[in-house]
Amino acid sequence: MRTDIVIDRMDPPQRKVIDTKFTNVLGRGWYREQSLKTGYVYQLYAYLRSQARNDDPLANGADGLLLHPAIDGAFDESLRIQGHRMRFTTVDLAGSHAVIRQRLLELVEPTRALASTGSA
């Protein structure tokens, strides 16, 4: 399986597997009007599990991020399955390049984004 983006950070050791979609993150649910599309959860989980190897310690604890453009509002939910944190969130592509950049930094490196936000 091929993901859109894989970011490896060495200090602290962490891998983030990122996939992007250009559709709405929500669909019609069984018991409610809007729900996270189940197929996206399975897809991101499959990406994370397909990375697992004994000789690659970053893969075994990798986090997953599924990015969508903001359509009819923002969405940001996360869950943890078998030690893998998976986050499903939107980015407002109608914003300025500075706002989009800051949002992406927050998503891939939260501590760095907090530091840069605090100094502004």
Chimera marker file (.cmm) of the C-alpha trace (Angstrom):
<marker_set name="trace">
<marker id="1" x="0.000" y="0.000" z="0.000" r="1" g="1" b="0" radius="0.5"/>
<marker id="2" x="1.230" y="3.481" z="-0.806" r="1" g="1" b="0" radius="0.5"/>
<marker id="3" x="0.426" y="6.436" z="1.363" r="1" g="1" b="0" radius="0.5"/>
<marker id="4" x="0.500" y="10.069" z="0.291" r="1" g="1" b="0" radius="0.5"/>
<marker id="5" x="3.037" y="11.239" z="2.908" r="1" g="1" b="0" radius="0.5"/>
<marker id="6" x="5.204" y="9.592" z="5.562" r="1" g="1" b="0" radius="0.5"/>
<marker id="7" x="7.056" y="11.805" z="8.032" r="1" g="1" b="0" radius="0.5"/>
<marker id="8" x="9.736" y="10.257" z="10.253" r="1" g="1" b="0" radius="0.5"/>
<marker id="9" x="10.955" y="12.283" z="13.223" r="1" g="1" b="0" radius="0.5"/>
<marker id="10" x="13.985" y="11.051" z="15.132" r="1" g="1" b="0" radius="0.5"/>
<marker id="11" x="13.721" y="13.121" z="18.324" r="1" g="1" b="0" radius="0.5"/>
<marker id="12" x="11.477" y="11.898" z="19.762" r="1" g="1" b="0" radius="0.5"/>
<marker id="13" x="11.184" y="8.883" z="17.452" r="1" g="1" b="0" radius="0.5"/>
<marker id="14" x="7.819" y="9.013" z="15.696" r="1" g="1" b="0" radius="0.5"/>
<marker id="15" x="6.323" y="8.182" z="12.302" r="1" g="1" b="0" radius="0.5"/>
<marker id="16" x="3.241" y="9.925" z="10.964" r="1" g="1" b="0" radius="0.5"/>
<marker id="17" x="1.447" y="8.396" z="7.985" r="1" g="1" b="0" radius="0.5"/>
<marker id="18" x="-0.691" y="10.968" z="6.171" r="1" g="1" b="0" radius="0.5"/>
<marker id="19" x="-3.324" y="10.399" z="3.540" r="1" g="1" b="0" radius="0.5"/>
<marker id="20" x="-5.363" y="13.105" z="1.857" r="1" g="1" b="0" radius="0.5"/>
<marker id="21" x="-8.849" y="13.085" z="0.419" r="1" g="1" b="0" radius="0.5"/>
<marker id="22" x="-10.628" y="15.775" z="-1.528" r="1" g="1" b="0" radius="0.5"/>
<marker id="23" x="-14.134" y="14.797" z="-0.475" r="1" g="1" b="0" radius="0.5"/>
<marker id="24" x="-16.266" y="15.379" z="2.579" r="1" g="1" b="0" radius="0.5"/>
<marker id="25" x="-15.017" y="13.467" z="5.633" r="1" g="1" b="0" radius="0.5"/>
<marker id="26" x="-18.590" y="12.793" z="6.755" r="1" g="1" b="0" radius="0.5"/>
<marker id="27" x="-21.231" y="10.554" z="5.244" r="1" g="1" b="0" radius="0.5"/>
<marker id="28" x="-24.653" y="9.314" z="6.232" r="1" g="1" b="0" radius="0.5"/>
<marker id="29" x="-24.472" y="7.080" z="9.301" r="1" g="1" b="0" radius="0.5"/>
<marker id="30" x="-26.573" y="4.107" z="10.379" r="1" g="1" b="0" radius="0.5"/>
<marker id="31" x="-27.967" y="5.836" z="13.428" r="1" g="1" b="0" radius="0.5"/>
<marker id="32" x="-27.409" y="9.502" z="12.734" r="1" g="1" b="0" radius="0.5"/>
<marker id="33" x="-27.481" y="12.010" z="9.933" r="1" g="1" b="0" radius="0.5"/>
<marker id="34" x="-23.709" y="12.556" z="9.692" r="1" g="1" b="0" radius="0.5"/>
<marker id="35" x="-20.913" y="10.183" z="10.643" r="1" g="1" b="0" radius="0.5"/>
<marker id="36" x="-17.234" y="9.650" z="9.870" r="1" g="1" b="0" radius="0.5"/>
<marker id="37" x="-17.016" y="7.428" z="6.791" r="1" g="1" b="0" radius="0.5"/>
<marker id="38" x="-16.167" y="3.958" z="8.099" r="1" g="1" b="0" radius="0.5"/>
<marker id="39" x="-14.112" y="3.119" z="5.019" r="1" g="1" b="0" radius="0.5"/>
<marker id="40" x="-11.675" y="5.890" z="5.913" r="1" g="1" b="0" radius="0.5"/>
<marker id="41" x="-11.048" y="4.383" z="9.353" r="1" g="1" b="0" radius="0.5"/>
<marker id="42" x="-10.352" y="0.986" z="7.774" r="1" g="1" b="0" radius="0.5"/>
<marker id="43" x="-8.130" y="2.507" z="5.090" r="1" g="1" b="0" radius="0.5"/>
<marker id="44" x="-5.968" y="4.465" z="7.533" r="1" g="1" b="0" radius="0.5"/>
<marker id="45" x="-5.699" y="1.453" z="9.830" r="1" g="1" b="0" radius="0.5"/>
<marker id="46" x="-4.622" y="-0.707" z="6.874" r="1" g="1" b="0" radius="0.5"/>
<marker id="47" x="-1.938" y="1.849" z="5.959" r="1" g="1" b="0" radius="0.5"/>
<marker id="48" x="-0.581" y="1.774" z="9.498" r="1" g="1" b="0" radius="0.5"/>
<marker id="49" x="-0.617" y="-2.015" z="9.811" r="1" g="1" b="0" radius="0.5"/>
<marker id="50" x="0.979" y="-2.498" z="6.389" r="1" g="1" b="0" radius="0.5"/>
<marker id="51" x="4.010" y="-0.546" z="7.676" r="1" g="1" b="0" radius="0.5"/>
<marker id="52" x="4.683" y="-2.920" z="10.589" r="1" g="1" b="0" radius="0.5"/>
<marker id="53" x="8.016" y="-4.747" z="10.423" r="1" g="1" b="0" radius="0.5"/>
<marker id="54" x="10.349" y="-6.154" z="13.061" r="1" g="1" b="0" radius="0.5"/>
<marker id="55" x="13.298" y="-4.156" z="11.688" r="1" g="1" b="0" radius="0.5"/>
<marker id="56" x="11.442" y="-0.796" z="11.711" r="1" g="1" b="0" radius="0.5"/>
<marker id="57" x="10.530" y="0.340" z="15.247" r="1" g="1" b="0" radius="0.5"/>
<marker id="58" x="8.941" y="3.591" z="13.987" r="1" g="1" b="0" radius="0.5"/>
<marker id="59" x="6.353" y="1.635" z="12.008" r="1" g="1" b="0" radius="0.5"/>
<marker id="60" x="5.050" y="-0.323" z="14.974" r="1" g="1" b="0" radius="0.5"/>
<marker id="61" x="3.851" y="2.788" z="16.828" r="1" g="1" b="0" radius="0.5"/>
<marker id="62" x="3.068" y="5.031" z="13.865" r="1" g="1" b="0" radius="0.5"/>
<marker id="63" x="0.282" y="7.593" z="13.986" r="1" g="1" b="0" radius="0.5"/>
<marker id="64" x="-2.121" y="8.136" z="11.110" r="1" g="1" b="0" radius="0.5"/>
<marker id="65" x="-3.641" y="11.356" z="9.833" r="1" g="1" b="0" radius="0.5"/>
<marker id="66" x="-6.364" y="11.644" z="7.223" r="1" g="1" b="0" radius="0.5"/>
<marker id="67" x="-6.681" y="15.195" z="5.864" r="1" g="1" b="0" radius="0.5"/>
<marker id="68" x="-9.772" y="16.535" z="4.122" r="1" g="1" b="0" radius="0.5"/>
<marker id="69" x="-10.606" y="20.009" z="2.856" r="1" g="1" b="0" radius="0.5"/>
<marker id="70" x="-13.132" y="21.790" z="5.052" r="1" g="1" b="0" radius="0.5"/>
<marker id="71" x="-16.558" y="21.375" z="3.430" r="1" g="1" b="0" radius="0.5"/>
<marker id="72" x="-19.556" y="22.759" z="5.312" r="1" g="1" b="0" radius="0.5"/>
<marker id="73" x="-17.574" y="23.169" z="8.543" r="1" g="1" b="0" radius="0.5"/>
<marker id="74" x="-14.553" y="21.856" z="10.381" r="1" g="1" b="0" radius="0.5"/>
<marker id="75" x="-14.076" y="18.307" z="11.657" r="1" g="1" b="0" radius="0.5"/>
<marker id="76" x="-11.388" y="16.981" z="14.018" r="1" g="1" b="0" radius="0.5"/>
<marker id="77" x="-11.713" y="13.577" z="15.659" r="1" g="1" b="0" radius="0.5"/>
<marker id="78" x="-9.170" y="11.028" z="16.776" r="1" g="1" b="0" radius="0.5"/>
<marker id="79" x="-9.126" y="7.506" z="18.119" r="1" g="1" b="0" radius="0.5"/>
<marker id="80" x="-6.595" y="4.890" z="19.129" r="1" g="1" b="0" radius="0.5"/>
<marker id="81" x="-6.641" y="1.330" z="17.824" r="1" g="1" b="0" radius="0.5"/>
<marker id="82" x="-4.008" y="-1.210" z="18.893" r="1" g="1" b="0" radius="0.5"/>
<marker id="83" x="-1.532" y="1.496" z="19.895" r="1" g="1" b="0" radius="0.5"/>
<marker id="84" x="-1.973" y="3.594" z="16.744" r="1" g="1" b="0" radius="0.5"/>
<marker id="85" x="-3.437" y="7.080" z="17.110" r="1" g="1" b="0" radius="0.5"/>
<marker id="86" x="-5.568" y="7.941" z="14.106" r="1" g="1" b="0" radius="0.5"/>
<marker id="87" x="-6.796" y="11.456" z="13.469" r="1" g="1" b="0" radius="0.5"/>
<marker id="88" x="-9.383" y="12.582" z="10.929" r="1" g="1" b="0" radius="0.5"/>
<marker id="89" x="-9.444" y="16.317" z="10.371" r="1" g="1" b="0" radius="0.5"/>
<marker id="90" x="-10.088" y="19.116" z="7.926" r="1" g="1" b="0" radius="0.5"/>
<marker id="91" x="-8.060" y="22.038" z="6.615" r="1" g="1" b="0" radius="0.5"/>
<marker id="92" x="-9.786" y="25.167" z="5.322" r="1" g="1" b="0" radius="0.5"/>
<marker id="93" x="-8.205" y="25.645" z="1.904" r="1" g="1" b="0" radius="0.5"/>
<marker id="94" x="-10.087" y="28.920" z="1.449" r="1" g="1" b="0" radius="0.5"/>
<marker id="95" x="-7.912" y="30.556" z="4.119" r="1" g="1" b="0" radius="0.5"/>
<marker id="96" x="-4.751" y="32.535" z="3.546" r="1" g="1" b="0" radius="0.5"/>
<marker id="97" x="-1.525" y="30.673" z="2.863" r="1" g="1" b="0" radius="0.5"/>
<marker id="98" x="-0.267" y="31.667" z="6.336" r="1" g="1" b="0" radius="0.5"/>
<marker id="99" x="-3.352" y="30.188" z="8.056" r="1" g="1" b="0" radius="0.5"/>
<marker id="100" x="-3.157" y="26.983" z="5.997" r="1" g="1" b="0" radius="0.5"/>
<marker id="101" x="0.571" y="26.652" z="6.744" r="1" g="1" b="0" radius="0.5"/>
<marker id="102" x="0.016" y="27.147" z="10.477" r="1" g="1" b="0" radius="0.5"/>
<marker id="103" x="-2.772" y="24.552" z="10.519" r="1" g="1" b="0" radius="0.5"/>
<marker id="104" x="-0.604" y="21.986" z="8.743" r="1" g="1" b="0" radius="0.5"/>
<marker id="105" x="2.278" y="22.633" z="11.155" r="1" g="1" b="0" radius="0.5"/>
<marker id="106" x="-0.082" y="22.069" z="14.083" r="1" g="1" b="0" radius="0.5"/>
<marker id="107" x="-1.123" y="18.747" z="12.600" r="1" g="1" b="0" radius="0.5"/>
<marker id="108" x="2.326" y="17.346" z="11.877" r="1" g="1" b="0" radius="0.5"/>
<marker id="109" x="4.295" y="18.825" z="14.760" r="1" g="1" b="0" radius="0.5"/>
<marker id="110" x="2.038" y="20.089" z="17.570" r="1" g="1" b="0" radius="0.5"/>
<marker id="111" x="4.796" y="21.292" z="19.932" r="1" g="1" b="0" radius="0.5"/>
<marker id="112" x="6.483" y="23.362" z="17.229" r="1" g="1" b="0" radius="0.5"/>
<marker id="113" x="3.178" y="24.897" z="16.179" r="1" g="1" b="0" radius="0.5"/>
<marker id="114" x="2.338" y="25.837" z="19.778" r="1" g="1" b="0" radius="0.5"/>
<marker id="115" x="5.715" y="27.526" z="20.160" r="1" g="1" b="0" radius="0.5"/>
<marker id="116" x="5.300" y="29.532" z="16.965" r="1" g="1" b="0" radius="0.5"/>
<marker id="117" x="1.729" y="30.492" z="17.879" r="1" g="1" b="0" radius="0.5"/>
<marker id="118" x="2.777" y="31.673" z="21.318" r="1" g="1" b="0" radius="0.5"/>
<marker id="119" x="5.338" y="34.102" z="19.918" r="1" g="1" b="0" radius="0.5"/>
<marker id="120" x="2.938" y="35.759" z="17.467" r="1" g="1" b="0" radius="0.5"/>
<link id1="1" id2="2" r="1" g="1" b="0" radius="0.2"/>
<link id1="2" id2="3" r="1" g="1" b="0" radius="0.2"/>
<link id1="3" id2="4" r="1" g="1" b="0" radius="0.2"/>
<link id1="4" id2="5" r="1" g="1" b="0" radius="0.2"/>
<link id1="5" id2="6" r="1" g="1" b="0" radius="0.2"/>
<link id1="6" id2="7" r="1" g="1" b="0" radius="0.2"/>
<link id1="7" id2="8" r="1" g="1" b="0" radius="0.2"/>
<link id1="8" id2="9" r="1" g="1" b="0" radius="0.2"/>
<link id1="9" id2="10" r="1" g="1" b="0" radius="0.2"/>
<link id1="10" id2="11" r="1" g="1" b="0" radius="0.2"/>
<link id1="11" id2="12" r="1" g="1" b="0" radius="0.2"/>
<link id1="12" id2="13" r="1" g="1" b="0" radius="0.2"/>
<link id1="13" id2="14" r="1" g="1" b="0" radius="0.2"/>
<link id1="14" id2="15" r="1" g="1" b="0" radius="0.2"/>
<link id1="15" id2="16" r="1" g="1" b="0" radius="0.2"/>
<link id1="16" id2="17" r="1" g="1" b="0" radius="0.2"/>
<link id1="17" id2="18" r="1" g="1" b="0" radius="0.2"/>
<link id1="18" id2="19" r="1" g="1" b="0" radius="0.2"/>
<link id1="19" id2="20" r="1" g="1" b="0" radius="0.2"/>
<link id1="20" id2="21" r="1" g="1" b="0" radius="0.2"/>
<link id1="21" id2="22" r="1" g="1" b="0" radius="0.2"/>
<link id1="22" id2="23" r="1" g="1" b="0" radius="0.2"/>
<link id1="23" id2="24" r="1" g="1" b="0" radius="0.2"/>
<link id1="24" id2="25" r="1" g="1" b="0" radius="0.2"/>
<link id1="25" id2="26" r="1" g="1" b="0" radius="0.2"/>
<link id1="26" id2="27" r="1" g="1" b="0" radius="0.2"/>
<link id1="27" id2="28" r="1" g="1" b="0" radius="0.2"/>
<link id1="28" id2="29" r="1" g="1" b="0" radius="0.2"/>
<link id1="29" id2="30" r="1" g="1" b="0" radius="0.2"/>
<link id1="30" id2="31" r="1" g="1" b="0" radius="0.2"/>
<link id1="31" id2="32" r="1" g="1" b="0" radius="0.2"/>
<link id1="32" id2="33" r="1" g="1" b="0" radius="0.2"/>
<link id1="33" id2="34" r="1" g="1" b="0" radius="0.2"/>
<link id1="34" id2="35" r="1" g="1" b="0" radius="0.2"/>
<link id1="35" id2="36" r="1" g="1" b="0" radius="0.2"/>
<link id1="36" id2="37" r="1" g="1" b="0" radius="0.2"/>
<link id1="37" id2="38" r="1" g="1" b="0" radius="0.2"/>
<link id1="38" id2="39" r="1" g="1" b="0" radius="0.2"/>
<link id1="39" id2="40" r="1" g="1" b="0" radius="0.2"/>
<link id1="40" id2="41" r="1" g="1" b="0" radius="0.2"/>
<link id1="41" id2="42" r="1" g="1" b="0" radius="0.2"/>
<link id1="42" id2="43" r="1" g="1" b="0" radius="0.2"/>
<link id1="43" id2="44" r="1" g="1" b="0" radius="0.2"/>
<link id1="44" id2="45" r="1" g="1" b="0" radius="0.2"/>
<link id1="45" id2="46" r="1" g="1" b="0" radius="0.2"/>
<link id1="46" id2="47" r="1" g="1" b="0" radius="0.2"/>
<link id1="47" id2="48" r="1" g="1" b="0" radius="0.2"/>
<link id1="48" id2="49" r="1" g="1" b="0" radius="0.2"/>
<link id1="49" id2="50" r="1" g="1" b="0" radius="0.2"/>
<link id1="50" id2="51" r="1" g="1" b="0" radius="0.2"/>
<link id1="51" id2="52" r="1" g="1" b="0" radius="0.2"/>
<link id1="52" id2="53" r="1" g="1" b="0" radius="0.2"/>
<link id1="53" id2="54" r="1" g="1" b="0" radius="0.2"/>
<link id1="54" id2="55" r="1" g="1" b="0" radius="0.2"/>
<link id1="55" id2="56" r="1" g="1" b="0" radius="0.2"/>
<link id1="56" id2="57" r="1" g="1" b="0" radius="0.2"/>
<link id1="57" id2="58" r="1" g="1" b="0" radius="0.2"/>
<link id1="58" id2="59" r="1" g="1" b="0" radius="0.2"/>
<link id1="59" id2="60" r="1" g="1" b="0" radius="0.2"/>
<link id1="60" id2="61" r="1" g="1" b="0" radius="0.2"/>
<link id1="61" id2="62" r="1" g="1" b="0" radius="0.2"/>
<link id1="62" id2="63" r="1" g="1" b="0" radius="0.2"/>
<link id1="63" id2="64" r="1" g="1" b="0" radius="0.2"/>
<link id1="64" id2="65" r="1" g="1" b="0" radius="0.2"/>
<link id1="65" id2="66" r="1" g="1" b="0" radius="0.2"/>
<link id1="66" id2="67" r="1" g="1" b="0" radius="0.2"/>
<link id1="67" id2="68" r="1" g="1" b="0" radius="0.2"/>
<link id1="68" id2="69" r="1" g="1" b="0" radius="0.2"/>
<link id1="69" id2="70" r="1" g="1" b="0" radius="0.2"/>
<link id1="70" id2="71" r="1" g="1" b="0" radius="0.2"/>
<link id1="71" id2="72" r="1" g="1" b="0" radius="0.2"/>
<link id1="72" id2="73" r="1" g="1" b="0" radius="0.2"/>
<link id1="73" id2="74" r="1" g="1" b="0" radius="0.2"/>
<link id1="74" id2="75" r="1" g="1" b="0" radius="0.2"/>
<link id1="75" id2="76" r="1" g="1" b="0" radius="0.2"/>
<link id1="76" id2="77" r="1" g="1" b="0" radius="0.2"/>
<link id1="77" id2="78" r="1" g="1" b="0" radius="0.2"/>
<link id1="78" id2="79" r="1" g="1" b="0" radius="0.2"/>
<link id1="79" id2="80" r="1" g="1" b="0" radius="0.2"/>
<link id1="80" id2="81" r="1" g="1" b="0" radius="0.2"/>
<link id1="81" id2="82" r="1" g="1" b="0" radius="0.2"/>
<link id1="82" id2="83" r="1" g="1" b="0" radius="0.2"/>
<link id1="83" id2="84" r="1" g="1" b="0" radius="0.2"/>
<link id1="84" id2="85" r="1" g="1" b="0" radius="0.2"/>
<link id1="85" id2="86" r="1" g="1" b="0" radius="0.2"/>
<link id1="86" id2="87" r="1" g="1" b="0" radius="0.2"/>
<link id1="87" id2="88" r="1" g="1" b="0" radius="0.2"/>
<link id1="88" id2="89" r="1" g="1" b="0" radius="0.2"/>
<link id1="89" id2="90" r="1" g="1" b="0" radius="0.2"/>
<link id1="90" id2="91" r="1" g="1" b="0" radius="0.2"/>
<link id1="91" id2="92" r="1" g="1" b="0" radius="0.2"/>
<link id1="92" id2="93" r="1" g="1" b="0" radius="0.2"/>
<link id1="93" id2="94" r="1" g="1" b="0" radius="0.2"/>
<link id1="94" id2="95" r="1" g="1" b="0" radius="0.2"/>
<link id1="95" id2="96" r="1" g="1" b="0" radius="0.2"/>
<link id1="96" id2="97" r="1" g="1" b="0" radius="0.2"/>
<link id1="97" id2="98" r="1" g="1" b="0" radius="0.2"/>
<link id1="98" id2="99" r="1" g="1" b="0" radius="0.2"/>
<link id1="99" id2="100" r="1" g="1" b="0" radius="0.2"/>
<link id1="100" id2="101" r="1" g="1" b="0" radius="0.2"/>
<link id1="101" id2="102" r="1" g="1" b="0" radius="0.2"/>
<link id1="102" id2="103" r="1" g="1" b="0" radius="0.2"/>
<link id1="103" id2="104" r="1" g="1" b="0" radius="0.2"/>
<link id1="104" id2="105" r="1" g="1" b="0" radius="0.2"/>
<link id1="105" id2="106" r="1" g="1" b="0" radius="0.2"/>
<link id1="106" id2="107" r="1" g="1" b="0" radius="0.2"/>
<link id1="107" id2="108" r="1" g="1" b="0" radius="0.2"/>
<link id1="108" id2="109" r="1" g="1" b="0" radius="0.2"/>
<link id1="109" id2="110" r="1" g="1" b="0" radius="0.2"/>
<link id1="110" id2="111" r="1" g="1" b="0" radius="0.2"/>
<link id1="111" id2="112" r="1" g="1" b="0" radius="0.2"/>
<link id1="112" id2="113" r="1" g="1" b="0" radius="0.2"/>
<link id1="113" id2="114" r="1" g="1" b="0" radius="0.2"/>
<link id1="114" id2="115" r="1" g="1" b="0" radius="0.2"/>
<link id1="115" id2="116" r="1" g="1" b="0" radius="0.2"/>
<link id1="116" id2="117" r="1" g="1" b="0" radius="0.2"/>
<link id1="117" id2="118" r="1" g="1" b="0" radius="0.2"/>
<link id1="118" id2="119" r="1" g="1" b="0" radius="0.2"/>
<link id1="119" id2="120" r="1" g="1" b="0" radius="0.2"/>
</marker_set>
